Amino acid sequence: KKLKKLKEYLNLLESEDELLQKSQKYKTYADLLMINLNKIDKYSKEVELDDFEGNRVKIAIPPLRNINEVGNYYYNLSKKMKNKAKNIQIEKKTLLEKIEYL
């Protein structure tokens, strides 16, 4: 039973590339939001902006106390994804060792 759970968890882990792509996406969101703070209604749940290549991007606005914190929110998400990407190989290795042990 425990072996099955470990294998499922191992399969659910995202790849390092996926995490780095998410990190870059969140950093781009943060940059766009910081540049366009004046265009964001503080009560809106999402905003549609043009990215740096001219493509239209919808960005969800988290419920924050202050609209100025929205950039930091996405910068922090980007940082978390980058750190997770760094450590994903260690986590996979640990899970494989546990599976082999069982």
C-alpha positions, 0 to 999 in steps of 0.5 A: 500500500505504501509502495503504491502511494510512493509510486503515485507520488513519484509519477505526479512530480513535475519535471525540472523543465516544467517547473522552470517554465512556470517560474519564467511565466510567473516572472513575466506575469510579475513584470507585466503587472508591475509595469501596468499597475495603473491599468489594474482595477483593484477589485478585478479578479483578472487582467488582460495585458499584452506581453513583451512579444505583443501577445494577449495574456490573461493574468489572475489577480489574487485577493490581496490587501493592496494591489501593489502586492500583486507583483511580489506575489508572482515574483514569490511564486516564480522563486518557489518554482525555481527552488522546487526545480533545483530540488526536484532531482533530490526528491525523485532520488529519495523516492526511488530509494524508498521504493527500492527499499520496500 
